[in-house]
Amino acid sequence: LSPHRPNLSARFDSFGSPEEVLQAVEQPRPDPGPGQILLRMLRAPVNPADLNLIQGTYGVRPPLPSTAGIEGIGEVEALGPGVTGWNPGQRAVPLKAGPTWQRWLAADADRCFPVPDRADPAQAAMLSVNPSTAWRMLHDFTPLPPGAWIVQNAANSGVGRCVIAIARALGWHTANLVRRPELIPELQQLGADLVVADDENAAGAITKAVRDPVRLALNAVGGNSALTLAKVIAPGSTLVTYGGMSRQPISISTGQLIFKDLRFAGFWMTRWYETATRAQVGSLWNPLLDLIADGKLHTPVARVFPLSQVREAAAAAAQSGRAGKIQLDLTA
Ligand SMILES: NC(=O)c1ccc[n+]([C@@H]2O[C@H](COP(=O)([O-])OP(=O)(O)OC[C@H]3O[C@@H](n4cnc5c(N)ncnc54)[C@H](OP(=O)(O)O)[C@@H]3O)[C@@H](O)[C@H]2O)c1
């Protein structure tokens, strides 16, 4: 790949449907300024948050026109003046260092984190959003003793699969709700202790199968599915909402609030990163990179599109019933 190739970038100049507003546009290749490294970008996933950001419905709105892409992985191509501690060819994950859906990213070196060669780059490209969200939610809301049970919906989502893998690696049990029952065997094989269809029988099925108290619920769906989670958790437990895939609000039963003393909280990874120190990000990402390198944390990738087909990639990511994440190959 010639280092002089122009910077193909996924641009949008108005908020709207990603399939309509995204354009693959050639821009000049940036030069790394003082304190920066030039990354040759390799891979980036298309996450729900990316689509929401382009639609203008996310928690923050970028200035327009803008380049898309919240996370990804690159390889160091060149060092700017004054940069030490990085070598050309080394892989890096940038954090809040600029849009990732482009061929080249000149990123502040202190906003980039090294990725060991033994970690699959396609997996490390997804490190900062889903695995990190799963890890934080399992650690930040309630102390989980060894062998504790947690319950979650959207268990087949990127985050849901990370929750299953991380909980298993750390010695916790998961009860999981899926909207497509055909996925039950696959998630069991991944290490889920219990998987049930997300329907009106789900709460009963979980209560019958799990004798121990369920200490934490993770909700990415809302509506009736969230109500099921609230029914299943033990008195005094917390239900954490981090997504709203059904677009239905969460209705809370008054009785559950009063007699079960339930706690309802929200979680947003972006907010955690806003105040995290570099050391805190390192101590979040290093164990996750180890799990990725050991093959214990793996998110299936359904299809990889070249950056020139970014609209098709966005359309594929918006489709339900995918067999995994959609990714962009930024080198193609
Ligand atoms: N708060 C945060 O910091 C944070 C961080 C990461 C992700 N998120 C949110 O977490 C959610 C999942 O993200 P992801 O990247 O893991 O997603 P993903 O891998 O793209 O998967 C989406 C999941 O949502 C399910 N789903 C789609 N439409 C649904 C509906 N109408 N009702 C019920 N389930 C539905 C899908 O079910 P199938 O498996 O059956 O297709 C799939 O499991 C999104 O809402 C995302 O925005 C939040």
PDBQT file of the ligand as one rigid body, heavy atoms in Angstrom, charges set to zero:
ROOT
HETATM    1  N1  LIG A 401     -24.345   2.783  26.629  1.00  0.00    +0.000 N 
HETATM    2  C1  LIG A 401     -23.214   2.453  26.058  1.00  0.00    +0.000 C 
HETATM    3  O1  LIG A 401     -22.140   2.932  26.400  1.00  0.00    +0.000 OA
HETATM    4  C2  LIG A 401     -23.252   1.442  24.945  1.00  0.00    +0.000 A 
HETATM    5  C3  LIG A 401     -22.074   0.845  24.494  1.00  0.00    +0.000 A 
HETATM    6  C4  LIG A 401     -22.174  -0.141  23.501  1.00  0.00    +0.000 A 
HETATM    7  C5  LIG A 401     -23.405  -0.463  22.953  1.00  0.00    +0.000 A 
HETATM    8  N2  LIG A 401     -24.513   0.190  23.402  1.00  0.00    +0.000 N 
HETATM    9  C6  LIG A 401     -25.861  -0.141  22.910  1.00  0.00    +0.000 C 
HETATM   10  O2  LIG A 401     -26.067  -1.501  23.126  1.00  0.00    +0.000 OA
HETATM   11  C7  LIG A 401     -26.954  -1.995  22.153  1.00  0.00    +0.000 C 
HETATM   12  C8  LIG A 401     -26.321  -3.208  21.495  1.00  0.00    +0.000 C 
HETATM   13  O3  LIG A 401     -25.160  -2.769  20.813  1.00  0.00    +0.000 OA
HETATM   14  P1  LIG A 401     -24.242  -3.819  20.018  1.00  0.00    +0.000 P 
HETATM   15  O4  LIG A 401     -23.183  -3.111  19.289  1.00  0.00    +0.000 OA
HETATM   16  O5  LIG A 401     -23.888  -4.899  20.955  1.00  0.00    +0.000 OA
HETATM   17  O6  LIG A 401     -25.346  -4.305  18.990  1.00  0.00    +0.000 OA
HETATM   18  P2  LIG A 401     -25.324  -5.368  17.831  1.00  0.00    +0.000 P 
HETATM   19  O7  LIG A 401     -24.179  -6.315  17.978  1.00  0.00    +0.000 OA
HETATM   20  O8  LIG A 401     -25.463  -4.607  16.573  1.00  0.00    +0.000 OA
HETATM   21  O9  LIG A 401     -26.642  -6.169  18.143  1.00  0.00    +0.000 OA
HETATM   22  C9  LIG A 401     -27.887  -5.566  18.239  1.00  0.00    +0.000 C 
HETATM   23  C10 LIG A 401     -28.759  -6.455  19.100  1.00  0.00    +0.000 C 
HETATM   24  O10 LIG A 401     -30.027  -5.860  19.280  1.00  0.00    +0.000 OA
HETATM   25  C11 LIG A 401     -31.029  -6.827  19.064  1.00  0.00    +0.000 C 
HETATM   26  N3  LIG A 401     -32.194  -6.132  18.552  1.00  0.00    +0.000 N 
HETATM   27  C12 LIG A 401     -32.288  -5.401  17.431  1.00  0.00    +0.000 A 
HETATM   28  N4  LIG A 401     -33.522  -4.882  17.317  1.00  0.00    +0.000 NA
HETATM   29  C13 LIG A 401     -34.223  -5.315  18.395  1.00  0.00    +0.000 A 
HETATM   30  C14 LIG A 401     -35.570  -5.137  18.830  1.00  0.00    +0.000 A 
HETATM   31  N5  LIG A 401     -36.435  -4.411  18.129  1.00  0.00    +0.000 N 
HETATM   32  N6  LIG A 401     -35.922  -5.744  19.980  1.00  0.00    +0.000 NA
HETATM   33  C15 LIG A 401     -35.065  -6.488  20.680  1.00  0.00    +0.000 A 
HETATM   34  N7  LIG A 401     -33.780  -6.680  20.306  1.00  0.00    +0.000 NA
HETATM   35  C16 LIG A 401     -33.369  -6.104  19.180  1.00  0.00    +0.000 A 
HETATM   36  C17 LIG A 401     -30.432  -7.801  18.065  1.00  0.00    +0.000 C 
HETATM   37  O11 LIG A 401     -31.070  -9.042  18.179  1.00  0.00    +0.000 OA
HETATM   38  P3  LIG A 401     -30.663 -10.289  17.236  1.00  0.00    +0.000 P 
HETATM   39  O12 LIG A 401     -29.403 -10.829  17.831  1.00  0.00    +0.000 OA
HETATM   40  O13 LIG A 401     -31.801 -11.217  17.381  1.00  0.00    +0.000 OA
HETATM   41  O14 LIG A 401     -30.474  -9.763  15.851  1.00  0.00    +0.000 OA
HETATM   42  C18 LIG A 401     -28.989  -7.842  18.509  1.00  0.00    +0.000 C 
HETATM   43  O15 LIG A 401     -28.794  -8.791  19.530  1.00  0.00    +0.000 OA
HETATM   44  C19 LIG A 401     -27.240  -0.842  21.199  1.00  0.00    +0.000 C 
HETATM   45  O16 LIG A 401     -28.418  -0.216  21.621  1.00  0.00    +0.000 OA
HETATM   46  C20 LIG A 401     -26.049   0.072  21.431  1.00  0.00    +0.000 C 
HETATM   47  O17 LIG A 401     -26.331   1.408  21.109  1.00  0.00    +0.000 OA
HETATM   48  C21 LIG A 401     -24.456   1.104  24.385  1.00  0.00    +0.000 A 
ENDROOT
TORSDOF 0
